[in-house]
């Protein structure tokens, strides 16, 4: 079996790397006190839309590219390597929600705009306590009772709050998890309505926009598939994205730290020649290799609907997120005092690593879910 990337995958990865290096500029964030407001979020989105990336996972029948998770991995990895501030993550999340939970008519109406880059989106699923897997919700929906309701679109009115919504402030449309009195459902909401209030949080990662969203008598269109059915499929793909970002981030951190260790001279020798520095770099190299393997295997498993795809996504996110944090901590230490300064990129990668390790569950949460899955498989095997 050949585990190497195909020429097409390598070409796609190289094109994405060239684009990110040329078009994404982190310099505005290397100024003391910079926030996500300085990250050129919307300008970067326009560039990304121009090259067609919003449609990567949209099926061809809705004007998209219909790429697999392996194909997507080539692009996501390079965006993670360059940190790439933009509402791409939120749009991917909401697109997957539509693909899993919407009707054919809803997909035909909503997905072409995403593929064309005209619609940026966000998925609002977490409650104030950060929970994304619970049966309840801080947001509730009731059926619209006015004569203007379009029955085929299942109009509802939403009230409540969703927390930690990635890319909400840049989104024109939101997919919101709300309880309709019977079960937790997804609703498509026009983010420009008067009753939608979006607050950008002082998130630790200033390359990513994270928000609280409040709904007050907001109209939403219900999707037919309930959240309990759709969310695990969506979650696994979001964990894949985070693990791909982290794996590529580790690679970048290793490259820049190794280059610095060769150039920085202390006591008459490059610091990379000292054994303690060699050990740290070797640890990061080993972690990088493992992270890449886990993330790419998860991409393959999800692309092929493998039986262990969900476990693979959990393992990839659990390992890569912790390895990314460790790699960025080592990098800051090797750079020394300059590594703590705003003018260096080290702190941006450190913050992304810390944030990636908390979105949609901590590493321990994913390991616990993985262990539950394995124990369940063992019991079922024994019973058979």
C-alpha positions in Angstrom: 0.0 0.0 0.0 1.3 3.5 -0.9 0.9 6.0 1.8 2.6 8.9 0.0 0.7 11.9 -1.2 -0.2 11.9 -4.9 1.2 14.4 -7.3 -2.1 16.1 -7.4 -2.2 16.5 -3.6 1.4 17.8 -3.6 0.5 20.3 -6.3 -2.5 21.5 -4.4 -0.5 21.8 -1.2 2.3 23.8 -3.0 -0.3 26.1 -4.6 -1.9 26.8 -1.3 1.5 27.4 0.4 2.4 29.9 -2.3 -0.9 31.7 -1.9 -0.6 32.0 1.9 2.9 33.2 1.7 2.0 35.9 -0.9 -1.4 37.0 0.3 -1.6 36.6 4.1 0.3 39.2 6.1 0.6 38.8 9.9 2.6 42.0 10.3 -0.4 44.0 11.6 -0.6 41.6 14.5 3.0 42.0 15.5 2.3 45.3 17.2 1.8 45.6 21.0 -1.9 45.5 21.8 -3.0 44.2 18.5 -6.3 42.4 18.4 -8.3 40.4 15.8 -9.6 43.7 14.6 -6.1 44.3 13.1 -6.1 40.9 11.3 -7.5 42.0 7.9 -10.2 39.3 8.3 -12.6 40.5 5.6 -9.8 41.4 3.1 -8.3 38.0 3.5 -11.7 36.4 2.9 -12.1 38.2 -0.4 -8.7 36.8 -1.5 -9.7 33.3 -0.4 -13.1 33.6 -2.1 -11.3 34.7 -5.4 -9.4 31.4 -5.5 -12.5 29.3 -4.9 -11.6 27.8 -1.6 -15.1 28.4 0.0 -16.5 25.8 -2.4 -13.9 23.1 -1.7 -16.4 20.9 0.2 -19.5 21.9 -1.7 -20.8 19.2 -4.0 -20.5 19.8 -7.8 -24.3 19.9 -8.2 -24.3 23.1 -6.1 -21.4 24.6 -8.0 -18.6 23.5 -5.7 -15.4 21.5 -6.1 -16.6 18.5 -4.0 -13.2 17.7 -2.7 -12.4 15.0 -0.2 -11.0 15.5 3.3 -7.6 14.5 2.0 -7.8 17.2 -0.7 -9.1 19.7 1.9 -6.1 18.8 4.2 -3.7 20.2 1.7 -5.3 23.6 1.9 -6.1 23.6 5.6 -2.6 22.6 6.5 -1.1 25.6 4.7 -3.7 28.0 6.2 -2.7 26.6 9.6 1.0 27.0 8.8 0.4 30.7 8.0 -2.3 31.2 10.6 -4.4 32.9 7.9 -7.0 35.1 9.7 -10.3 34.7 7.8 -13.8 33.4 8.3 -12.9 30.2 6.5 -13.3 27.9 9.6 -16.7 29.2 10.4 -17.9 28.8 6.8 -16.6 25.2 6.6 -18.4 24.4 9.9 -21.7 25.8 8.8 -21.4 24.2 5.3 -20.9 20.8 6.9 -24.0 21.5 9.0 -26.0 22.2 5.9 -24.6 19.2 4.1 -25.6 16.9 6.9 -28.9 18.4 8.1 -30.6 20.4 5.3 -33.1 19.3 2.7 -32.2 19.1 -1.0 -34.2 22.3 -1.6 -32.4 24.1 1.2 -29.0 23.0 -0.1 -29.9 24.2 -3.6 -30.8 27.6 -2.2 -27.9 28.1 0.2 -24.8 26.2 -1.0 -24.2 28.0 -4.4 -23.7 31.3 -2.6 -21.1 29.7 -0.4 -19.3 28.1 -3.3 -19.2 31.5 -5.1 -17.7 33.1 -2.0 -20.7 35.5 -1.7 -21.8 34.0 1.6 -19.7 33.7 4.7 -21.1 31.6 7.5 -20.6 30.5 11.1 -21.9 27.6 13.2 -23.4 28.6 16.6 -23.6 25.5 18.7 -21.8 26.0 22.0 -23.6 27.2 25.1 -22.2 29.6 27.8 -20.5 26.7 29.6 -18.8 25.6 26.3 -20.9 22.5 25.9 -21.6 21.3 22.4 -22.8 17.8 23.1 -25.6 18.4 25.6 -29.3 17.8 25.0 -30.3 21.3 26.2 -29.5 24.7 24.8 -29.2 28.3 25.9 -31.3 29.2 22.8 -34.9 28.2 22.1 -37.1 28.3 19.0 -40.9 28.5 18.7 -42.8 28.1 15.4 -43.6 31.4 13.8 -47.4 32.1 14.0 -47.7 35.0 11.6 -49.4 34.8 8.2 -46.1 35.6 6.4 -44.4 32.4 7.5 -43.4 30.2 4.6 -44.6 26.7 5.5 -42.0 25.0 3.3 -39.2 26.8 5.1 -40.5 25.9 8.6 -40.1 29.4 10.0 -39.3 29.8 13.7 -38.5 32.6 16.1 -35.3 32.2 18.1 -34.3 33.7 21.5 -31.2 33.1 23.6 -27.5 33.2 23.4 -24.7 31.0 21.8 -21.1 31.3 22.9 -17.7 30.8 21.4 -19.0 31.1 17.8 -16.1 31.2 15.5 -16.3 33.9 12.7 -19.8 35.1 13.7 -18.9 38.8 13.3 -17.9 38.2 9.6 -20.8 35.9 8.8 -23.8 37.0 6.7 -25.6 33.7 7.7 -25.5 31.6 10.8 -26.5 28.0 11.4 -27.7 28.0 15.0 -28.4 25.0 17.4 -31.6 25.7 19.3 -34.2 23.7 21.2 -37.6 23.7 19.6 -39.5 22.2 22.6 -39.0 18.6 21.4 -35.3 18.3 20.4 -32.2 20.3 19.5 -32.3 21.4 15.9 -30.3 23.6 13.5 -31.8 26.8 12.2 -30.5 29.0 9.4 -30.5 32.6 10.5 -29.8 35.8 8.6 -27.1 37.4 10.7 -28.0 40.9 9.5 -31.4 40.9 11.3 -31.9 43.6 13.9 -32.4 41.1 16.7 -29.0 39.5 16.2 -26.3 41.0 18.5 -22.7 39.8 18.0 -19.9 40.5 20.5 -16.3 39.8 19.5 -14.6 38.2 22.5 -11.1 39.1 23.7 -10.0 35.6 22.6 -6.4 34.5 23.3 -5.8 33.7 19.6 -5.9 37.1 17.9 -5.7 35.4 14.4 -9.2 33.9 15.0 -12.5 35.7 15.5 -14.6 34.2 18.4 -17.9 35.7 19.4 -20.9 35.6 21.7 -24.2 35.9 19.7 -27.5 36.9 21.3 -30.9 36.4 19.5 -34.0 38.4 20.3 -37.1 37.4 18.4 -35.0 36.4 15.4 -36.4 34.5 12.4 -34.8 31.2 11.5 -35.4 28.4 9.1 -35.4 24.9 10.7 -33.3 22.1 9.2 -35.0 18.7 9.3 -32.2 16.5 10.8 -31.8 16.9 14.5 -28.5 18.0 16.1 -28.0 14.7 17.9 -27.9 12.9 14.6 -25.9 15.4 12.6 -23.4 16.8 15.1 -21.1 13.8 15.5 -20.4 13.8 11.7 -19.9 17.5 11.8 -17.7 17.4 14.9 -15.3 14.9 13.5 -14.6 17.1 10.5 -14.1 20.2 12.7 -11.7 18.2 14.8 -9.9 17.2 11.6 -9.5 20.9 10.6 -8.1 21.7 14.1 -5.7 18.8 14.0 -4.5 19.7 10.5 -3.9 23.3 11.6 -1.9 22.1 14.6 0.2 19.5 12.7 1.2 22.2 10.1 1.8 24.7 12.9 4.2 22.3 14.6 6.1 21.9 11.3 6.4 25.7 10.9 7.5 26.2 14.5 10.1 23.5 14.1 11.5 25.1 10.9 11.7 28.6 12.3 13.2 27.4 15.6 15.8 25.2 14.0 16.8 28.1 11.7 17.2 30.4 14.7 19.2 27.8 16.7 21.7 27.6 13.9 22.1 31.4 13.7 22.0 32.5 17.3 25.5 32.3 18.9 26.1 32.1 22.6 29.5 31.6 24.3 31.1 31.4 20.9 28.9 28.6 19.5 25.5 28.3 17.7 23.0 27.5 20.4 21.8 24.5 18.3 25.1 22.8 19.1 24.2 22.5 22.8 22.7 19.2 23.9 19.7 20.6 25.7 18.6 22.5 22.6 19.2 19.4 20.4 16.9 17.4 22.8 14.1 20.0 22.5 14.4 20.1 18.7 14.4 16.4 18.5 11.3 16.1 20.7 9.5 18.7 18.4 10.6 16.7 15.3 9.2 13.5 16.7 6.0 15.2 17.7 5.7 16.7 14.2 6.1 13.4 12.5 3.4 11.8 14.7 1.1 14.7 14.3 1.2 14.6 10.5 0.6 10.9 10.4 -2.4 11.1 12.8 -4.0 14.1 11.0 -3.5 12.7 7.5 -4.9 9.3 8.6 -7.9 11.0 10.1 -8.4 12.8 6.7 -8.2 9.5 4.9 -10.6 7.8 7.3 -13.2 10.5 7.0 -12.8 10.7 3.2 -13.5 6.9 2.9 -16.1 6.7 5.7 -13.9 4.2 7.5 -15.3 2.4 10.5 -12.8 4.1 12.8 -13.1 7.6 11.3 -14.6 9.1 14.4 -11.9 7.5 16.6 -9.2 8.7 14.2 -10.5 12.3 14.4 -10.5 12.2 18.2 -7.0 10.8 18.4 -5.7 13.3 15.9 -7.1 16.3 17.7 -6.1 15.0 21.2 -2.5 14.4 20.2 -1.8 17.3 17.8 -3.3 20.0 20.0 -1.1 19.0 23.0 1.9 18.5 20.8 1.4 22.0 19.3 1.3 23.6 22.7 4.5 21.8 23.7 6.2 22.8 20.5 5.4 26.5 20.8 6.5 26.5 24.5 9.8 25.0 23.5 10.2 27.5 20.6 9.6 30.5 22.9 12.2 29.1 25.3 14.8 28.5 22.6 14.3 32.0 21.2 14.9 33.4 24.7 13.9 36.9 25.6 13.2 37.9 22.0 10.7 35.0 21.8 8.5 36.8 24.3 8.2 40.0 22.3 5.2 41.2 20.3 7.4 41.8 17.2 8.1 38.1 16.8 5.6 35.6 15.5 6.2 33.1 18.3 3.4 34.4 20.5 0.8 34.1 17.6 1.6 30.4 17.2 1.6 29.9 20.9 -1.8 31.5 21.2 -3.2 29.5 18.3 -1.9 26.3 19.8 -3.5 27.0 23.2 -6.8 28.0 21.5 -6.9 24.9 19.3 -6.6 22.7 22.3 -9.8 24.0 23.8 -12.2 24.5 20.8 -14.9 21.8 20.7 -13.5 20.0 23.7 -10.2 19.5 25.5 -7.8 16.7 24.6 -9.0 14.8 27.7 -12.6 15.0 26.5 -11.6 13.4 23.2 -9.6 10.7 24.9 -12.5 9.9 27.1 -14.8 9.6 24.2 -12.2 7.4 22.4 -12.0 5.1 25.4 -15.8 4.8 25.6 -15.9 3.9 21.9 -13.1 1.2 22.4 -14.8 -0.2 25.5 -18.1 -0.4 23.6 -16.5 -2.2 20.7 -14.8 -4.7 23.1 -18.2 -5.4 24.8 -20.0 -5.8 21.5 -17.2 -8.1 20.3 -17.4 -10.2 23.4 -21.2 -10.5 23.1 -20.9 -11.7 19.5 
